[in-house]
Amino acid sequence: MSAARASGWREPVLWIALCAALSPSLVDLGGHWAARPWALASAIFAPLWLLATLRDRSPRRPHADGYLLLALGLVVALGCAGGGMARLGRPGIPLAILGLSRVLGRPTPARALIAAWMVPVPDALVNALSPGLESAIAAAAVALARGFGVDASFTDGQLAGPAGALVLGAADGGLPLAALLGGLGWYRAASSGASIGAAAVAALRSAPWALPVQIVALCLACGLALAGASGLAADLLHYGVWMAAMAAAWIGGRRRSARPERMRLGSGARWRRAR
């Protein structure tokens, strides 16, 4: 009994110790979440990772390679933090988490790597890979508004209407939203027991939905800004779009998980009628 109790305490103590060791990188990550509204969506993967870890009931299969991954993740995270480049060390967070999960034998690698989605898309990538969607839709909105006699303009990333301006940036092009939807796809697959490969396929299937969602959000935001509700338009882009996307993903996941049960019940009823 005492050995089992000690084994039960060992796992949470090790996870707490890992969080303490990674605290410089985690504090920097939290600062990024707070400073960038579009990056805040990545914070949802912290409780999702914890939930998936607690729900993992797969057999424990400890692997010695976890020590190497754990050491490498700590070196990357702490080395960059100590050198004043904590942001560069963020990949060490999910790497260390994966390493400890391998050492303990649980959670599965796919569940452990949910933690990778806690790290927002780097600002440099957002700026470099932005498709310019926000500029194209803002320019179209201005042209449409002028056609109706509304005084509007779009210069230097600002959509100016009769009663205020809406500031648009590269993050409004949809790349952070694509990362969020991809992460949610990964989470759903990993939570159902999928492998890393299957979770990656699920993420790739979910991410493209960011394009139509972002287009609709930008059209609504531009309309609100030109109608004089620029503050509401900014809140829609900064918070509303990813909250709505998460709600839609959750509802869709619930429906998909309920479908096999309905099919099973339906097939059972047909079998009974056949008898």
C-alpha positions in Angstrom: 0.0 0.0 0.0 2.8 2.4 0.9 4.6 1.7 -2.4 1.4 2.4 -4.4 0.8 5.6 -2.4 4.4 6.7 -3.1 3.9 5.9 -6.8 0.8 8.0 -6.8 2.5 11.0 -5.3 5.6 10.7 -7.6 3.9 11.7 -10.8 2.3 15.0 -9.7 5.4 16.0 -7.8 7.5 15.5 -11.0 5.1 17.6 -13.1 5.1 20.4 -10.5 8.9 20.3 -10.4 9.0 20.5 -14.2 6.7 23.5 -14.2 9.0 25.2 -11.6 12.0 24.5 -13.7 10.3 25.9 -16.8 8.9 28.9 -14.9 11.1 31.6 -16.7 9.8 30.4 -20.1 6.3 30.0 -18.8 6.3 33.5 -17.3 7.5 34.9 -20.7 4.8 32.9 -22.4 2.1 34.3 -20.1 3.4 37.8 -20.9 2.9 37.1 -24.6 -0.6 35.9 -24.0 -1.4 39.1 -22.1 0.3 41.5 -24.6 -1.2 40.1 -27.8 -5.0 39.6 -27.9 -4.7 37.2 -30.8 -2.1 35.1 -28.8 -4.4 34.7 -25.9 -6.3 32.0 -27.7 -3.3 29.7 -27.3 -3.8 29.7 -23.5 -6.8 27.4 -23.9 -4.4 24.6 -24.6 -3.0 24.7 -21.1 -6.2 23.4 -19.5 -6.9 21.2 -22.5 -3.5 19.5 -22.1 -4.1 19.0 -18.4 -7.6 17.6 -19.1 -6.2 15.2 -21.7 -3.4 14.1 -19.3 -5.8 13.4 -16.4 -8.2 11.4 -18.7 -5.4 9.2 -20.1 -6.0 5.7 -19.0 -3.7 4.0 -21.4 -1.2 1.4 -20.1 2.0 2.9 -18.8 4.9 2.3 -21.1 8.0 4.2 -19.8 10.8 4.8 -22.3 14.4 5.7 -21.6 14.5 8.1 -24.5 12.3 10.4 -22.4 15.3 11.4 -20.3 17.1 12.7 -23.4 14.1 14.7 -24.5 13.5 16.1 -21.0 17.1 17.2 -20.7 17.1 18.7 -24.2 13.9 20.6 -23.5 15.2 22.0 -20.2 18.5 23.0 -21.9 16.7 24.9 -24.7 14.2 26.6 -22.4 16.6 27.5 -19.6 19.5 28.3 -21.8 17.6 30.8 -23.8 15.9 32.3 -20.7 19.3 32.7 -19.1 20.6 34.4 -22.2 17.8 36.9 -22.2 16.1 35.2 -25.1 13.2 33.4 -23.4 11.0 33.6 -26.4 13.4 31.6 -28.5 13.4 28.9 -25.8 9.7 28.2 -26.0 10.0 25.0 -28.1 11.7 23.6 -25.0 8.4 23.7 -23.1 6.6 21.0 -25.1 9.8 19.1 -25.7 10.4 18.8 -21.9 6.7 17.9 -21.4 7.0 15.2 -24.0 10.2 13.9 -22.4 8.7 13.6 -18.9 5.6 11.9 -20.3 7.9 9.4 -22.0 9.8 8.8 -18.7 6.5 8.3 -16.8 4.9 6.3 -19.5 1.8 8.5 -19.7 0.2 10.5 -21.2 0.6 9.2 -24.8 2.9 11.3 -27.1 0.0 12.8 -29.0 -1.7 13.9 -25.7 1.6 15.3 -24.4 2.2 17.3 -27.6 -1.1 19.2 -27.0 1.2 21.4 -25.0 3.0 22.5 -28.2 -0.1 24.4 -29.2 0.2 26.6 -26.1 3.0 28.4 -27.9 1.5 31.2 -30.1 2.7 31.6 -33.7 5.8 33.8 -33.5 5.3 37.5 -34.3 7.9 37.3 -37.1 6.0 34.4 -38.8 2.7 36.2 -38.4 4.1 39.3 -40.1 6.0 37.3 -42.8 3.2 34.9 -43.7 0.2 37.1 -43.5 -1.8 36.7 -46.7 -2.9 40.3 -46.7 -6.5 39.2 -46.2 -7.3 42.1 -43.9 -6.0 44.7 -46.3 -8.0 43.3 -49.2 -11.3 43.1 -47.3 -10.8 46.6 -45.8 -10.1 48.1 -49.2 -13.2 46.4 -50.6 -15.2 47.7 -47.7 -14.0 51.2 -48.3 -14.8 51.1 -52.0 -18.3 49.8 -51.2 -18.9 52.5 -48.5 -17.8 55.2 -50.9 -20.2 53.9 -53.4 -23.0 54.6 -50.9 -21.6 58.0 -50.1 -19.9 57.2 -46.8 -16.7 59.0 -46.1 -14.2 56.2 -45.5 -10.5 55.4 -46.1 -7.9 52.7 -45.5 -4.3 53.8 -45.0 -1.4 52.4 -43.0 -3.5 49.6 -41.6 -6.3 51.9 -40.4 -9.8 51.7 -41.6 -11.2 55.1 -41.0 -14.9 55.7 -40.9 -17.2 58.6 -40.1 -17.0 58.0 -36.3 -13.6 56.4 -35.7 -10.9 54.0 -37.0 -10.3 50.3 -36.8 -6.6 49.3 -36.7 -5.9 46.1 -38.6 -2.7 44.1 -38.5 -1.0 41.0 -39.9 -2.6 38.9 -37.1 -6.0 39.7 -38.6 -5.0 37.8 -41.8 -6.1 34.5 -40.2 -2.8 32.7 -39.4 -3.3 32.7 -35.6 -6.9 31.4 -36.1 -5.5 28.7 -38.4 -3.1 27.7 -35.6 -6.0 27.6 -33.1 -8.2 25.5 -35.3 -5.4 23.2 -36.1 -4.6 22.8 -32.4 -8.3 22.0 -31.6 -8.2 19.4 -34.3 -5.1 17.9 -32.8 -6.7 17.9 -29.3 -9.9 16.1 -30.5 -7.8 13.4 -32.2 -5.3 12.9 -29.4 -8.1 12.8 -26.8 -9.7 9.9 -28.7 -6.5 7.9 -28.6 -5.1 8.8 -32.0 -1.4 8.6 -32.8 0.8 11.6 -33.6 0.4 11.0 -37.3 -3.4 10.8 -37.1 -3.5 13.9 -34.8 -1.4 15.8 -37.4 -3.8 14.9 -40.2 -6.7 16.1 -38.0 -4.9 19.4 -37.4 -4.2 19.9 -41.1 -7.9 19.2 -41.9 -9.1 21.7 -39.3 -6.7 24.6 -40.0 -8.1 25.6 -43.5 -11.5 26.5 -41.9 -9.8 29.6 -40.6 -10.0 31.2 -44.1 -13.8 31.4 -44.4 -14.2 32.2 -40.7 -11.7 35.0 -40.9 -13.3 36.4 -44.0 -16.7 36.6 -42.3 -15.2 38.1 -39.2 -13.3 40.8 -41.2 -16.5 41.7 -43.2 -18.5 42.0 -40.0 -15.7 44.1 -38.3 -15.3 46.4 -41.3 -19.1 46.9 -41.4 -19.2 47.7 -37.7 -16.3 50.1 -38.0 -17.9 52.0 -40.9 -21.2 52.1 -38.9 -19.4 53.8 -36.0 -18.8 50.9 -33.7 -15.0 50.6 -34.1 -14.6 49.4 -30.5 -17.0 46.6 -31.0 -15.3 45.7 -34.3 -11.9 45.5 -32.6 -13.3 43.2 -29.9 -14.8 41.0 -32.5 -11.5 40.5 -34.2 -9.4 40.3 -31.0 -11.6 38.0 -29.0 -15.0 37.2 -30.6 -13.7 35.3 -33.6 -11.6 32.8 -31.7 -14.2 32.4 -29.0 -16.8 31.6 -31.6 -14.4 29.2 -33.4 -13.8 27.3 -30.2 -17.5 27.1 -29.4 -18.2 25.8 -32.9 -15.3 23.3 -32.7 -16.7 22.0 -29.3 -20.2 21.7 -30.6 -19.0 19.9 -33.8 -16.9 17.6 -31.7 -19.8 16.7 -29.5 -22.0 15.9 -32.5 -19.4 13.8 -34.1 -18.8 11.8 -30.9 -22.6 11.3 -30.5 -23.0 10.1 -34.1 -21.3 6.6 -33.7 -23.5 6.0 -30.6 -26.7 6.8 -32.6 -25.5 4.6 -35.4 -24.8 1.8 -33.0 -28.2 2.1 -31.4 -29.9 2.2 -34.8 -28.1 -0.9 -36.0 -29.1 -2.7 -32.9 -32.8 -1.8 -33.4 -32.7 -3.0 -37.0 -31.1 -6.3 -35.9 -33.9 -6.8 -33.3 -36.6 -6.1 -35.9 -34.9 -8.5 -38.3 -35.2 -11.2 -35.7 
